[in-house]
Amino acid sequence: MKFSKQQSGYVSEISDFIADLKKKDPSLESKQLAGRALLWDKSPIDLDATRRAAESRIAQAAYVYKSK
């Protein structure tokens, strides 16, 4: 549905800039996805390994510099 005052051929400066950037470097999106996978997409947590690591920790003494 088009409204009477809507401009159909308008492209914002930001959209134009991004389109130009993608034309210059076609592999840009794949690089972005690789960066996202590196920083944000993590593998699922192994709950059994986490539980075993927590159980195997040795409690630290209250004052670590005190000699016995």
PDB file of N, CA, C and O in Angstrom:
ATOM      1  N   MET A   1       0.837  -1.169   0.000  1.00  0.00           N
ATOM      2  CA  MET A   1       0.000   0.000   0.000  1.00  0.00           C
ATOM      3  C   MET A   1       0.883   1.234   0.000  1.00  0.00           C
ATOM      4  O   MET A   1       1.735   1.390   0.874  1.00  0.00           O
ATOM      5  N   LYS A   2       0.693   2.079  -0.939  1.00  0.00           N
ATOM      6  CA  LYS A   2       1.486   3.297  -1.054  1.00  0.00           C
ATOM      7  C   LYS A   2       0.664   4.488  -0.600  1.00  0.00           C
ATOM      8  O   LYS A   2      -0.513   4.613  -0.937  1.00  0.00           O
ATOM      9  N   PHE A   3       1.285   5.341   0.152  1.00  0.00           N
ATOM     10  CA  PHE A   3       0.642   6.580   0.559  1.00  0.00           C
ATOM     11  C   PHE A   3       0.999   7.669  -0.443  1.00  0.00           C
ATOM     12  O   PHE A   3       1.984   7.545  -1.171  1.00  0.00           O
ATOM     13  N   SER A   4       0.230   8.698  -0.483  1.00  0.00           N
ATOM     14  CA  SER A   4       0.422   9.720  -1.507  1.00  0.00           C
ATOM     15  C   SER A   4       1.717  10.506  -1.331  1.00  0.00           C
ATOM     16  O   SER A   4       2.298  10.958  -2.317  1.00  0.00           O
ATOM     17  N   LYS A   5       2.178  10.676  -0.102  1.00  0.00           N
ATOM     18  CA  LYS A   5       3.384  11.477   0.138  1.00  0.00           C
ATOM     19  C   LYS A   5       4.653  10.630   0.205  1.00  0.00           C
ATOM     20  O   LYS A   5       5.743  11.167   0.405  1.00  0.00           O
ATOM     21  N   GLN A   6       4.526   9.324   0.042  1.00  0.00           N
ATOM     22  CA  GLN A   6       5.686   8.439   0.136  1.00  0.00           C
ATOM     23  C   GLN A   6       6.532   8.543  -1.132  1.00  0.00           C
ATOM     24  O   GLN A   6       6.012   8.488  -2.247  1.00  0.00           O
ATOM     25  N   GLN A   7       7.831   8.693  -0.946  1.00  0.00           N
ATOM     26  CA  GLN A   7       8.746   8.753  -2.081  1.00  0.00           C
ATOM     27  C   GLN A   7       9.218   7.343  -2.400  1.00  0.00           C
ATOM     28  O   GLN A   7       9.821   6.684  -1.553  1.00  0.00           O
ATOM     29  N   SER A   8       8.951   6.882  -3.600  1.00  0.00           N
ATOM     30  CA  SER A   8       9.264   5.495  -3.934  1.00  0.00           C
ATOM     31  C   SER A   8      10.727   5.295  -4.325  1.00  0.00           C
ATOM     32  O   SER A   8      11.242   4.185  -4.190  1.00  0.00           O
ATOM     33  N   GLY A   9      11.418   6.345  -4.811  1.00  0.00           N
ATOM     34  CA  GLY A   9      12.782   6.174  -5.277  1.00  0.00           C
ATOM     35  C   GLY A   9      13.839   6.609  -4.285  1.00  0.00           C
ATOM     36  O   GLY A   9      15.016   6.689  -4.637  1.00  0.00           O
ATOM     37  N   TYR A  10      13.448   6.891  -3.060  1.00  0.00           N
ATOM     38  CA  TYR A  10      14.399   7.410  -2.070  1.00  0.00           C
ATOM     39  C   TYR A  10      15.288   6.305  -1.528  1.00  0.00           C
ATOM     40  O   TYR A  10      14.803   5.234  -1.163  1.00  0.00           O
ATOM     41  N   VAL A  11      16.605   6.567  -1.475  1.00  0.00           N
ATOM     42  CA  VAL A  11      17.582   5.671  -0.848  1.00  0.00           C
ATOM     43  C   VAL A  11      18.406   6.531   0.094  1.00  0.00           C
ATOM     44  O   VAL A  11      18.983   7.537  -0.320  1.00  0.00           O
ATOM     45  N   SER A  12      18.462   6.138   1.361  1.00  0.00           N
ATOM     46  CA  SER A  12      19.194   6.938   2.345  1.00  0.00           C
ATOM     47  C   SER A  12      20.697   6.883   2.085  1.00  0.00           C
ATOM     48  O   SER A  12      21.182   6.013   1.363  1.00  0.00           O
ATOM     49  N   GLU A  13      21.412   7.805   2.671  1.00  0.00           N
ATOM     50  CA  GLU A  13      22.863   7.857   2.505  1.00  0.00           C
ATOM     51  C   GLU A  13      23.523   6.608   3.083  1.00  0.00           C
ATOM     52  O   GLU A  13      24.485   6.083   2.522  1.00  0.00           O
ATOM     53  N   ILE A  14      23.002   6.148   4.196  1.00  0.00           N
ATOM     54  CA  ILE A  14      23.573   4.962   4.846  1.00  0.00           C
ATOM     55  C   ILE A  14      23.362   3.726   3.969  1.00  0.00           C
ATOM     56  O   ILE A  14      24.287   2.936   3.781  1.00  0.00           O
ATOM     57  N   SER A  15      22.150   3.556   3.433  1.00  0.00           N
ATOM     58  CA  SER A  15      21.877   2.412   2.560  1.00  0.00           C
ATOM     59  C   SER A  15      22.747   2.466   1.309  1.00  0.00           C
ATOM     60  O   SER A  15      23.245   1.439   0.849  1.00  0.00           O
ATOM     61  N   ASP A  16      22.925   3.650   0.768  1.00  0.00           N
ATOM     62  CA  ASP A  16      23.780   3.826  -0.409  1.00  0.00           C
ATOM     63  C   ASP A  16      25.235   3.490  -0.088  1.00  0.00           C
ATOM     64  O   ASP A  16      25.926   2.857  -0.886  1.00  0.00           O
ATOM     65  N   PHE A  17      25.691   3.921   1.093  1.00  0.00           N
ATOM     66  CA  PHE A  17      27.065   3.642   1.515  1.00  0.00           C
ATOM     67  C   PHE A  17      27.295   2.137   1.680  1.00  0.00           C
ATOM     68  O   PHE A  17      28.319   1.611   1.244  1.00  0.00           O
ATOM     69  N   ILE A  18      26.344   1.455   2.306  1.00  0.00           N
ATOM     70  CA  ILE A  18      26.482   0.014   2.535  1.00  0.00           C
ATOM     71  C   ILE A  18      26.450  -0.748   1.213  1.00  0.00           C
ATOM     72  O   ILE A  18      27.218  -1.690   1.018  1.00  0.00           O
ATOM     73  N   ALA A  19      25.566  -0.342   0.308  1.00  0.00           N
ATOM     74  CA  ALA A  19      25.505  -0.990  -1.007  1.00  0.00           C
ATOM     75  C   ALA A  19      26.814  -0.791  -1.764  1.00  0.00           C
ATOM     76  O   ALA A  19      27.300  -1.716  -2.414  1.00  0.00           O
ATOM     77  N   ASP A  20      27.386   0.408  -1.686  1.00  0.00           N
ATOM     78  CA  ASP A  20      28.661   0.689  -2.343  1.00  0.00           C
ATOM     79  C   ASP A  20      29.788  -0.133  -1.722  1.00  0.00           C
ATOM     80  O   ASP A  20      30.662  -0.636  -2.429  1.00  0.00           O
ATOM     81  N   LEU A  21      29.761  -0.265  -0.399  1.00  0.00           N
ATOM     82  CA  LEU A  21      30.775  -1.052   0.307  1.00  0.00           C
ATOM     83  C   LEU A  21      30.711  -2.524  -0.104  1.00  0.00           C
ATOM     84  O   LEU A  21      31.745  -3.167  -0.287  1.00  0.00           O
ATOM     85  N   LYS A  22      29.496  -3.052  -0.248  1.00  0.00           N
ATOM     86  CA  LYS A  22      29.330  -4.444  -0.669  1.00  0.00           C
ATOM     87  C   LYS A  22      29.749  -4.654  -2.113  1.00  0.00           C
ATOM     88  O   LYS A  22      30.222  -5.734  -2.469  1.00  0.00           O
ATOM     89  N   LYS A  23      29.581  -3.627  -2.960  1.00  0.00           N
ATOM     90  CA  LYS A  23      30.040  -3.735  -4.345  1.00  0.00           C
ATOM     91  C   LYS A  23      31.555  -3.783  -4.412  1.00  0.00           C
ATOM     92  O   LYS A  23      32.118  -4.523  -5.219  1.00  0.00           O
ATOM     93  N   LYS A  24      32.228  -2.994  -3.563  1.00  0.00           N
ATOM     94  CA  LYS A  24      33.692  -2.953  -3.566  1.00  0.00           C
ATOM     95  C   LYS A  24      34.299  -4.240  -3.029  1.00  0.00           C
ATOM     96  O   LYS A  24      35.316  -4.713  -3.536  1.00  0.00           O
ATOM     97  N   ASP A  25      33.672  -4.805  -2.003  1.00  0.00           N
ATOM     98  CA  ASP A  25      34.201  -6.023  -1.372  1.00  0.00           C
ATOM     99  C   ASP A  25      33.080  -7.053  -1.255  1.00  0.00           C
ATOM    100  O   ASP A  25      32.355  -7.052  -0.260  1.00  0.00           O
ATOM    101  N   PRO A  26      32.919  -7.936  -2.250  1.00  0.00           N
ATOM    102  CA  PRO A  26      31.828  -8.911  -2.216  1.00  0.00           C
ATOM    103  C   PRO A  26      31.924  -9.915  -1.061  1.00  0.00           C
ATOM    104  O   PRO A  26      30.915 -10.508  -0.679  1.00  0.00           O
ATOM    105  N   SER A  27      33.098 -10.107  -0.512  1.00  0.00           N
ATOM    106  CA  SER A  27      33.252 -11.075   0.586  1.00  0.00           C
ATOM    107  C   SER A  27      33.024 -10.434   1.955  1.00  0.00           C
ATOM    108  O   SER A  27      33.335 -11.042   2.979  1.00  0.00           O
ATOM    109  N   LEU A  28      32.495  -9.240   1.983  1.00  0.00           N
ATOM    110  CA  LEU A  28      32.301  -8.519   3.244  1.00  0.00           C
ATOM    111  C   LEU A  28      31.345  -9.243   4.179  1.00  0.00           C
ATOM    112  O   LEU A  28      31.613  -9.346   5.376  1.00  0.00           O
ATOM    113  N   GLU A  29      30.230  -9.749   3.651  1.00  0.00           N
ATOM    114  CA  GLU A  29      29.264 -10.433   4.502  1.00  0.00           C
ATOM    115  C   GLU A  29      29.840 -11.703   5.105  1.00  0.00           C
ATOM    116  O   GLU A  29      29.589 -12.001   6.273  1.00  0.00           O
ATOM    117  N   SER A  30      30.603 -12.450   4.334  1.00  0.00           N
ATOM    118  CA  SER A  30      31.203 -13.675   4.879  1.00  0.00           C
ATOM    119  C   SER A  30      32.232 -13.340   5.956  1.00  0.00           C
ATOM    120  O   SER A  30      32.380 -14.085   6.925  1.00  0.00           O
ATOM    121  N   LYS A  31      32.946 -12.223   5.792  1.00  0.00           N
ATOM    122  CA  LYS A  31      33.891 -11.789   6.827  1.00  0.00           C
ATOM    123  C   LYS A  31      33.156 -11.378   8.096  1.00  0.00           C
ATOM    124  O   LYS A  31      33.620 -11.652   9.203  1.00  0.00           O
ATOM    125  N   GLN A  32      32.011 -10.721   7.937  1.00  0.00           N
ATOM    126  CA  GLN A  32      31.217 -10.323   9.094  1.00  0.00           C
ATOM    127  C   GLN A  32      30.703 -11.550   9.839  1.00  0.00           C
ATOM    128  O   GLN A  32      30.739 -11.587  11.069  1.00  0.00           O
ATOM    129  N   LEU A  33      30.227 -12.549   9.107  1.00  0.00           N
ATOM    130  CA  LEU A  33      29.734 -13.765   9.741  1.00  0.00           C
ATOM    131  C   LEU A  33      30.856 -14.518  10.449  1.00  0.00           C
ATOM    132  O   LEU A  33      30.641 -15.083  11.521  1.00  0.00           O
ATOM    133  N   ALA A  34      32.046 -14.531   9.861  1.00  0.00           N
ATOM    134  CA  ALA A  34      33.187 -15.193  10.500  1.00  0.00           C
ATOM    135  C   ALA A  34      33.575 -14.464  11.784  1.00  0.00           C
ATOM    136  O   ALA A  34      33.904 -15.107  12.781  1.00  0.00           O
ATOM    137  N   GLY A  35      33.541 -13.137  11.773  1.00  0.00           N
ATOM    138  CA  GLY A  35      33.842 -12.368  12.982  1.00  0.00           C
ATOM    139  C   GLY A  35      32.815 -12.586  14.062  1.00  0.00           C
ATOM    140  O   GLY A  35      33.156 -12.678  15.241  1.00  0.00           O
ATOM    141  N   ARG A  36      31.558 -12.670  13.670  1.00  0.00           N
ATOM    142  CA  ARG A  36      30.505 -12.932  14.650  1.00  0.00           C
ATOM    143  C   ARG A  36      30.686 -14.315  15.266  1.00  0.00           C
ATOM    144  O   ARG A  36      30.546 -14.481  16.477  1.00  0.00           O
ATOM    145  N   ALA A  37      30.997 -15.304  14.434  1.00  0.00           N
ATOM    146  CA  ALA A  37      31.190 -16.664  14.940  1.00  0.00           C
ATOM    147  C   ALA A  37      32.372 -16.719  15.898  1.00  0.00           C
ATOM    148  O   ALA A  37      32.348 -17.471  16.873  1.00  0.00           O
ATOM    149  N   LEU A  38      33.390 -15.939  15.629  1.00  0.00           N
ATOM    150  CA  LEU A  38      34.578 -15.934  16.476  1.00  0.00           C
ATOM    151  C   LEU A  38      34.276 -15.356  17.861  1.00  0.00           C
ATOM    152  O   LEU A  38      34.752 -15.872  18.872  1.00  0.00           O
ATOM    153  N   LEU A  39      33.484 -14.284  17.898  1.00  0.00           N
ATOM    154  CA  LEU A  39      33.263 -13.584  19.156  1.00  0.00           C
ATOM    155  C   LEU A  39      31.988 -13.978  19.893  1.00  0.00           C
ATOM    156  O   LEU A  39      31.971 -13.974  21.124  1.00  0.00           O
ATOM    157  N   TRP A  40      30.930 -14.316  19.178  1.00  0.00           N
ATOM    158  CA  TRP A  40      29.630 -14.469  19.832  1.00  0.00           C
ATOM    159  C   TRP A  40      29.068 -15.865  19.784  1.00  0.00           C
ATOM    160  O   TRP A  40      28.498 -16.319  20.777  1.00  0.00           O
ATOM    161  N   ASP A  41      29.199 -16.565  18.685  1.00  0.00           N
ATOM    162  CA  ASP A  41      28.592 -17.887  18.552  1.00  0.00           C
ATOM    163  C   ASP A  41      29.467 -18.916  19.256  1.00  0.00           C
ATOM    164  O   ASP A  41      30.537 -19.273  18.763  1.00  0.00           O
ATOM    165  N   LYS A  42      29.017 -19.380  20.386  1.00  0.00           N
ATOM    166  CA  LYS A  42      29.788 -20.322  21.190  1.00  0.00           C
ATOM    167  C   LYS A  42      29.180 -21.722  21.085  1.00  0.00           C
ATOM    168  O   LYS A  42      27.989 -21.881  20.819  1.00  0.00           O
ATOM    169  N   SER A  43      30.007 -22.710  21.296  1.00  0.00           N
ATOM    170  CA  SER A  43      29.520 -24.081  21.295  1.00  0.00           C
ATOM    171  C   SER A  43      28.734 -24.333  22.591  1.00  0.00           C
ATOM    172  O   SER A  43      28.933 -23.631  23.582  1.00  0.00           O
ATOM    173  N   PRO A  44      27.857 -25.320  22.583  1.00  0.00           N
ATOM    174  CA  PRO A  44      27.063 -25.612  23.783  1.00  0.00           C
ATOM    175  C   PRO A  44      27.951 -26.012  24.960  1.00  0.00           C
ATOM    176  O   PRO A  44      29.010 -26.612  24.778  1.00  0.00           O
ATOM    177  N   ILE A  45      27.511 -25.676  26.146  1.00  0.00           N
ATOM    178  CA  ILE A  45      28.267 -25.980  27.368  1.00  0.00           C
ATOM    179  C   ILE A  45      28.021 -27.435  27.755  1.00  0.00           C
ATOM    180  O   ILE A  45      26.881 -27.899  27.783  1.00  0.00           O
ATOM    181  N   ASP A  46      29.106 -28.145  28.054  1.00  0.00           N
ATOM    182  CA  ASP A  46      29.009 -29.521  28.520  1.00  0.00           C
ATOM    183  C   ASP A  46      28.780 -29.473  30.026  1.00  0.00           C
ATOM    184  O   ASP A  46      29.709 -29.198  30.785  1.00  0.00           O
ATOM    185  N   LEU A  47      27.558 -29.736  30.460  1.00  0.00           N
ATOM    186  CA  LEU A  47      27.205 -29.608  31.873  1.00  0.00           C
ATOM    187  C   LEU A  47      27.937 -30.626  32.743  1.00  0.00           C
ATOM    188  O   LEU A  47      28.288 -30.322  33.883  1.00  0.00           O
ATOM    189  N   ASP A  48      28.172 -31.826  32.222  1.00  0.00           N
ATOM    190  CA  ASP A  48      28.868 -32.851  33.007  1.00  0.00           C
ATOM    191  C   ASP A  48      30.319 -32.440  33.262  1.00  0.00           C
ATOM    192  O   ASP A  48      30.822 -32.596  34.375  1.00  0.00           O
ATOM    193  N   ALA A  49      30.990 -31.919  32.240  1.00  0.00           N
ATOM    194  CA  ALA A  49      32.380 -31.482  32.409  1.00  0.00           C
ATOM    195  C   ALA A  49      32.460 -30.279  33.349  1.00  0.00           C
ATOM    196  O   ALA A  49      33.399 -30.170  34.137  1.00  0.00           O
ATOM    197  N   THR A  50      31.492 -29.386  33.270  1.00  0.00           N
ATOM    198  CA  THR A  50      31.472 -28.231  34.161  1.00  0.00           C
ATOM    199  C   THR A  50      31.264 -28.664  35.610  1.00  0.00           C
ATOM    200  O   THR A  50      31.903 -28.134  36.519  1.00  0.00           O
ATOM    201  N   ARG A  51      30.363 -29.635  35.825  1.00  0.00           N
ATOM    202  CA  ARG A  51      30.114 -30.135  37.181  1.00  0.00           C
ATOM    203  C   ARG A  51      31.353 -30.820  37.746  1.00  0.00           C
ATOM    204  O   ARG A  51      31.708 -30.603  38.905  1.00  0.00           O
ATOM    205  N   ARG A  52      32.019 -31.656  36.925  1.00  0.00           N
ATOM    206  CA  ARG A  52      33.220 -32.352  37.398  1.00  0.00           C
ATOM    207  C   ARG A  52      34.348 -31.373  37.706  1.00  0.00           C
ATOM    208  O   ARG A  52      35.095 -31.582  38.662  1.00  0.00           O
ATOM    209  N   ALA A  53      34.484 -30.314  36.922  1.00  0.00           N
ATOM    210  CA  ALA A  53      35.520 -29.313  37.184  1.00  0.00           C
ATOM    211  C   ALA A  53      35.241 -28.564  38.478  1.00  0.00           C
ATOM    212  O   ALA A  53      36.164 -28.266  39.236  1.00  0.00           O
ATOM    213  N   ALA A  54      33.971 -28.259  38.735  1.00  0.00           N
ATOM    214  CA  ALA A  54      33.615 -27.556  39.971  1.00  0.00           C
ATOM    215  C   ALA A  54      33.849 -28.448  41.191  1.00  0.00           C
ATOM    216  O   ALA A  54      34.296 -27.969  42.234  1.00  0.00           O
ATOM    217  N   GLU A  55      33.548 -29.744  41.065  1.00  0.00           N
ATOM    218  CA  GLU A  55      33.744 -30.667  42.188  1.00  0.00           C
ATOM    219  C   GLU A  55      35.214 -30.932  42.462  1.00  0.00           C
ATOM    220  O   GLU A  55      35.566 -31.229  43.603  1.00  0.00           O
ATOM    221  N   SER A  56      36.078 -30.840  41.477  1.00  0.00           N
ATOM    222  CA  SER A  56      37.487 -31.172  41.657  1.00  0.00           C
ATOM    223  C   SER A  56      38.327 -29.986  42.126  1.00  0.00           C
ATOM    224  O   SER A  56      39.530 -30.134  42.341  1.00  0.00           O
ATOM    225  N   ARG A  57      37.721 -28.831  42.284  1.00  0.00           N
ATOM    226  CA  ARG A  57      38.482 -27.672  42.754  1.00  0.00           C
ATOM    227  C   ARG A  57      38.862 -27.840  44.219  1.00  0.00           C
ATOM    228  O   ARG A  57      38.092 -28.376  45.016  1.00  0.00           O
ATOM    229  N   ILE A  58      40.045 -27.378  44.558  1.00  0.00           N
ATOM    230  CA  ILE A  58      40.519 -27.414  45.934  1.00  0.00           C
ATOM    231  C   ILE A  58      40.262 -26.044  46.544  1.00  0.00           C
ATOM    232  O   ILE A  58      40.591 -25.020  45.946  1.00  0.00           O
ATOM    233  N   ALA A  59      39.678 -26.026  47.726  1.00  0.00           N
ATOM    234  CA  ALA A  59      39.345 -24.766  48.380  1.00  0.00           C
ATOM    235  C   ALA A  59      40.631 -24.026  48.761  1.00  0.00           C
ATOM    236  O   ALA A  59      41.573 -24.623  49.281  1.00  0.00           O
ATOM    237  N   GLN A  60      40.653 -22.734  48.498  1.00  0.00           N
ATOM    238  CA  GLN A  60      41.814 -21.917  48.832  1.00  0.00           C
ATOM    239  C   GLN A  60      41.736 -21.502  50.305  1.00  0.00           C
ATOM    240  O   GLN A  60      40.654 -21.246  50.833  1.00  0.00           O
ATOM    241  N   ALA A  61      42.899 -21.439  50.955  1.00  0.00           N
ATOM    242  CA  ALA A  61      42.946 -21.021  52.356  1.00  0.00           C
ATOM    243  C   ALA A  61      42.514 -19.562  52.473  1.00  0.00           C
ATOM    244  O   ALA A  61      42.636 -18.788  51.523  1.00  0.00           O
ATOM    245  N   ALA A  62      42.005 -19.197  53.660  1.00  0.00           N
ATOM    246  CA  ALA A  62      41.503 -17.850  53.861  1.00  0.00           C
ATOM    247  C   ALA A  62      42.612 -16.813  53.696  1.00  0.00           C
ATOM    248  O   ALA A  62      42.396 -15.764  53.091  1.00  0.00           O
ATOM    249  N   TYR A  63      43.794 -17.103  54.231  1.00  0.00           N
ATOM    250  CA  TYR A  63      44.926 -16.187  54.102  1.00  0.00           C
ATOM    251  C   TYR A  63      46.054 -16.979  53.479  1.00  0.00           C
ATOM    252  O   TYR A  63      46.683 -17.804  54.141  1.00  0.00           O
ATOM    253  N   VAL A  64      46.309 -16.732  52.215  1.00  0.00           N
ATOM    254  CA  VAL A  64      47.209 -17.609  51.453  1.00  0.00           C
ATOM    255  C   VAL A  64      48.675 -17.405  51.811  1.00  0.00           C
ATOM    256  O   VAL A  64      49.484 -18.284  51.513  1.00  0.00           O
ATOM    257  N   TYR A  65      49.063 -16.294  52.433  1.00  0.00           N
ATOM    258  CA  TYR A  65      50.467 -16.036  52.734  1.00  0.00           C
ATOM    259  C   TYR A  65      50.900 -16.587  54.096  1.00  0.00           C
ATOM    260  O   TYR A  65      52.076 -16.494  54.448  1.00  0.00           O
ATOM    261  N   LYS A  66      49.989 -17.148  54.851  1.00  0.00           N
ATOM    262  CA  LYS A  66      50.320 -17.701  56.156  1.00  0.00           C
ATOM    263  C   LYS A  66      51.037 -19.036  55.962  1.00  0.00           C
ATOM    264  O   LYS A  66      50.541 -19.912  55.253  1.00  0.00           O
ATOM    265  N   SER A  67      52.178 -19.188  56.577  1.00  0.00           N
ATOM    266  CA  SER A  67      52.891 -20.453  56.479  1.00  0.00           C
ATOM    267  C   SER A  67      52.414 -21.385  57.566  1.00  0.00           C
ATOM    268  O   SER A  67      52.011 -20.955  58.647  1.00  0.00           O
ATOM    269  N   LYS A  68      52.465 -22.656  57.268  1.00  0.00           N
ATOM    270  CA  LYS A  68      51.952 -23.655  58.219  1.00  0.00           C
ATOM    271  C   LYS A  68      52.997 -24.095  59.165  1.00  0.00           C
ATOM    272  O   LYS A  68      52.733 -24.930  60.030  1.00  0.00           O
TER     273      LYS A  68
END
